[in-house]
Amino acid sequence: MFETASKREQERRLLREDLITEYLPYVKRIVNRMAIHLPPSVGIDDLTNAAIIGLIEATESFDPTRGNKFMTYAIFRIKGAVLSELRTLDYHSRSNRRKIKELESAYVRLEHKWGREASEEEVAEELGITLDDFYEIRRMASISFMSLDEFGCKTKNEKEKLFGHFVNDDNCDALTALKLKEMESALAEAIGKLAEKERAVITLYYWEELTMKEIGEVLGITESRVSQLHSQAVIHLRAKLKKIGLLAEGGDR
């Protein structure tokens, strides 16, 4: 019996090692995609190490009997590990977080006032800043830490149930499923209201998982322009979700 148990453990260890080897290339791709908007002061090596730890933890906690696909589970855990590392680094100062919040609020105010999407120049004028300052704040906001807390999940149990739905549609109760369905519907509607090129960038980047360079080739624009459109789209989406109360205003802690 001891030998059988030992053999099973060895088989599980070999399976984990195979999974880590197979999915290591995803680590680099995910980190590079998430880090493209970050300032040079954020070390890619630190993010990569965090991502690898996320992958290892995924292989250790993955339960194939629950009907989940390992790729979906692993990618979610890897991204979560990178975001946790970025929160730990806290590369946004309190002042910068305040500026980002003011930028999002300005979009909401102007859209409500005029019943249309505000231009870059109009938002900059509303905030009393130059266009260059506007572009810098927008760049900082392009990595949006939309944590589960922002969607109203405060307790560990709520977060675990919502996480369960992301990796397995059947692994949640009716209330959690309803909450996520509301999020998905609101996000889809918000994306549908984006300008054509912003919508294309969001779709190609998050659904088709193309790189900024690949998106530029598809749309016939520069990689830099794709990055600008992505940043702009993220700001617009967050503003729209805050306007309908799906995203909390949050603080500048």
C-alpha positions, 0 to 999 in steps of 0.5 A, spaced: 500 500 500 505 504 501 509 503 495 502 504 491 501 511 494 508 513 493 507 511 486 501 515 485 505 521 488 511 520 484 506 520 478 503 527 480 509 530 481 511 528 474 505 531 471 506 537 475 513 538 472 510 536 465 505 542 466 510 547 468 514 545 462 508 546 457 506 552 460 512 556 461 512 559 455 505 562 457 508 565 463 513 570 458 507 572 454 502 574 459 508 578 463 510 581 457 502 583 455 501 586 462 507 589 463 507 593 456 504 599 459 508 599 466 514 604 467 521 602 466 522 602 474 518 596 474 522 590 473 520 584 469 524 579 472 520 580 479 513 579 475 516 573 471 518 570 478 511 571 481 508 569 474 512 562 475 510 561 482 502 562 480 503 557 475 507 552 480 501 553 485 496 552 479 499 545 478 499 544 485 491 546 486 488 544 480 483 538 480 481 535 474 475 532 477 471 538 477 471 539 470 476 545 469 480 546 463 487 547 466 489 552 461 484 556 463 485 555 470 493 556 470 492 563 466 487 566 471 492 564 477 498 567 473 495 573 471 492 573 479 500 572 481 502 578 477 497 583 479 498 581 486 506 583 485 504 589 482 499 591 488 505 589 492 510 594 489 505 599 489 508 603 483 502 608 483 504 613 488 498 616 492 498 622 488 498 618 481 492 614 483 488 621 485 490 623 478 487 617 475 481 617 479 480 625 477 481 623 470 476 617 470 471 622 474 472 627 469 470 623 463 463 621 467 462 628 468 462 630 461 459 624 458 453 626 463 453 633 461 453 633 454 450 626 453 456 624 448 463 621 449 468 627 451 474 628 447 482 628 449 482 636 449 475 637 453 477 632 458 484 636 459 481 643 459 476 640 464 482 638 469 486 644 467 492 640 465 496 640 458 495 635 453 501 632 455 499 631 462 493 628 460 497 623 456 501 621 461 495 620 466 492 616 461 498 611 460 498 610 468 491 608 468 492 603 462 494 598 467 487 598 471 487 593 477 480 592 477 480 587 483 474 583 486 473 588 491 471 593 486 465 589 484 462 588 491 466 582 493 468 584 500 469 577 504 473 571 502 468 567 501 465 571 496 471 572 492 472 564 492 465 563 489 466 569 484 473 566 482 470 559 481 465 561 476 471 564 472 474 557 472 468 553 472 461 556 470 458 550 474 462 552 480 457 557 483 451 559 486 445 563 483 447 569 486 454 569 484 452 567 477 447 573 477 452 578 479 457 575 474 452 575 469 451 583 470 458 584 470 459 581 463 452 584 460 455 591 462 462 590 460 459 588 453 454 594 453 460 598 454 465 595 449 459 596 444 459 603 445 466 605 444 469 608 438 470 603 432 478 603 433 478 602 441 473 597 440 477 593 435 483 594 440 480 591 446 477 585 442 483 583 439 487 584 445 483 581 450 479 576 446 484 574 440 490 575 445 494 579 439 500 583 441 500 590 440 504 589 434 500 584 431 494 589 432 497 594 429 499 590 423 491 588 423 489 595 423 494 598 419 497 603 425 503 603 429 504 599 435 504 606 439 498 608 436 495 601 439 498 602 446 494 609 446 488 606 443 488 601 449 489 606 454 484 610 452 479 604 451 480 602 458 479 609 461 472 609 457 470 603 460 472 604 467 468 611 466 462 607 463 462 602 469 463 607 474 457 611 471 452 605 472 455 603 479 458 597 477 465 599 479 466 602 486 469 609 486 474 607 491 479 611 494 486 614 493 489 610 499 
